[in-house]
């Protein structure tokens, strides 16, 4: 719960990185059973979360045109 409160004033990129790192650490620790796996999971999850958070903007969706090109427009 404290993490949710701490992330309330962050940007979408920062929130994505925080949530991704926490989730990655848990998954990495459970899968490998050691701290090293949790650390690797945190790094990978944080990077992925930051990329996803950066790619999303409030009120915008990503679409593809008939040629397969991506573009953003209001939802």
Secondary structure, DSSP 8 states (H G I E B T S, - for coil): -HHHHHHTTS-HHHHHHHHHHHHHHHHHHHHH-SHHHHHHHHHHHHHHHHHHHHH--TTEEEEE-TTS-EEEEE-
